[in-house]
């Protein structure tokens, strides 16, 4: 009988092993240009969202300012109407007073001549 010597060999991934491929594939990843493009596109999208939200706030400011201007115009009209009401009330009170009843009507006798 022969002496059989077994040698262990290291299982290296690059060596030929039964039922294994000898080609090593590199892990696929994005390149630097692709990463720059993706980051710039994300920045652009977030910028557009930010601008859209900003314009919404600005449009609300315009609506608020227009409503406030309408309110100030209506307050001015209200004050004008209050003055007109007071004037009409004073004229009506003057006509119905006893002092006004005893007064004579004003007439123009003539104009001054030179």
Backbone torsions as a table, in degrees:
resi	resn	phi	psi	omega
1	UNK	NA	144.9	-178.0
2	UNK	-94.8	147.2	174.2
3	UNK	-78.7	125.1	177.9
4	UNK	-104.0	128.1	179.6
5	UNK	-112.6	127.0	178.4
6	UNK	-102.1	130.2	176.7
7	UNK	-111.7	136.0	177.9
8	UNK	-91.8	131.4	175.8
9	UNK	-111.5	149.0	-178.2
10	UNK	-71.1	139.6	179.0
11	UNK	-86.5	91.1	178.6
12	UNK	-89.1	142.5	-176.2
13	UNK	-72.2	-18.2	-179.1
14	UNK	-94.1	-7.5	-178.8
15	UNK	-83.2	168.5	179.7
16	UNK	-79.9	119.6	177.6
17	UNK	-127.5	148.9	-177.0
18	UNK	-64.7	136.9	179.1
19	UNK	61.4	30.0	176.4
20	UNK	-129.2	147.1	176.6
21	UNK	-80.5	149.2	179.5
22	UNK	-96.4	1.0	-178.7
23	UNK	-98.0	132.3	177.3
24	UNK	-104.0	124.4	179.9
25	UNK	-95.0	138.5	178.4
26	UNK	-80.4	146.7	177.8
27	UNK	-68.2	130.9	-177.3
28	UNK	-85.5	134.9	177.0
29	UNK	-143.5	169.1	-179.9
30	UNK	-74.4	146.5	176.9
31	UNK	-80.2	173.4	-176.7
32	UNK	-67.8	-36.6	179.3
33	UNK	-66.8	-40.6	178.3
34	UNK	-63.7	-40.4	178.7
35	UNK	-64.6	-41.2	178.9
36	UNK	-63.8	-41.9	179.4
37	UNK	-63.9	-43.2	-179.0
38	UNK	-64.9	-44.3	179.9
39	UNK	-64.4	-40.9	179.5
40	UNK	-67.0	-37.5	178.1
41	UNK	-66.0	-41.7	177.3
42	UNK	-63.0	-41.3	177.8
43	UNK	-62.6	-41.9	178.3
44	UNK	-62.3	-44.5	-179.3
45	UNK	-63.5	-46.3	179.2
46	UNK	-65.4	-35.4	176.6
47	UNK	-64.0	-43.0	178.3
48	UNK	-64.2	-39.2	177.1
49	UNK	-63.3	-42.4	179.9
50	UNK	-62.6	-43.9	-179.6
51	UNK	-66.2	-39.9	179.4
52	UNK	-62.5	-42.5	178.4
53	UNK	-66.8	-36.3	178.2
54	UNK	-65.3	-38.6	179.3
55	UNK	-71.0	-30.3	175.6
56	UNK	-63.0	-44.5	179.4
57	UNK	-63.8	-38.7	179.1
58	UNK	-65.8	-40.2	179.2
59	UNK	-65.6	-35.9	175.5
60	UNK	-65.3	-37.0	177.5
61	UNK	-63.2	-40.6	178.5
62	UNK	-64.7	-40.8	178.5
63	UNK	-63.9	-42.4	-179.9
64	UNK	-63.9	-43.8	-179.3
65	UNK	-65.4	-36.5	178.1
66	UNK	-67.8	-38.6	177.6
67	UNK	-66.4	-40.4	178.6
68	UNK	-65.2	-37.4	177.5
69	UNK	-66.7	-38.0	176.1
70	UNK	-63.0	-40.7	179.5
71	UNK	-63.5	-43.4	-179.9
72	UNK	-66.2	-37.6	176.4
73	UNK	-63.8	-42.4	179.8
74	UNK	-67.4	-35.5	175.9
75	UNK	-65.1	-38.9	177.5
76	UNK	-64.8	-42.0	177.1
77	UNK	-62.9	-39.1	179.5
78	UNK	-63.1	-42.1	178.3
79	UNK	-65.1	-40.9	177.3
80	UNK	-62.1	-41.6	178.9
81	UNK	-67.6	-34.5	177.6
82	UNK	-65.8	-39.7	177.3
83	UNK	-65.2	-43.4	179.0
84	UNK	-63.0	-39.3	178.5
85	UNK	-64.4	-43.9	179.4
86	UNK	-63.8	-39.4	178.9
87	UNK	-64.4	-45.3	179.8
88	UNK	-65.8	-38.1	178.0
89	UNK	-65.1	-38.0	-179.3
90	UNK	-70.4	-36.1	177.1
91	UNK	-65.7	-43.2	179.8
92	UNK	-66.2	-37.8	179.0
93	UNK	-69.5	-35.8	179.4
94	UNK	-68.2	-37.4	179.7
95	UNK	-68.1	-34.6	-176.5
96	UNK	-88.5	-1.0	-178.6
97	UNK	-79.2	157.8	-179.3
98	UNK	-74.0	-28.8	179.4
99	UNK	-67.6	-42.2	-179.4
100	UNK	-68.9	-27.9	-179.7
101	UNK	-71.1	-29.7	-178.5
102	UNK	-88.5	-6.8	-179.1
103	UNK	-78.6	152.1	176.7
104	UNK	-89.3	156.2	177.0
105	UNK	-73.4	142.7	179.6
106	UNK	-81.1	131.2	176.4
107	UNK	-130.5	154.4	-179.8
108	UNK	-95.0	119.4	179.3
109	UNK	-79.2	-31.0	-179.5
110	UNK	168.2	172.9	179.9
111	UNK	-105.4	151.6	179.8
112	UNK	-71.3	138.2	178.6
113	UNK	-115.8	154.4	-179.1
114	UNK	-97.6	NA	NA
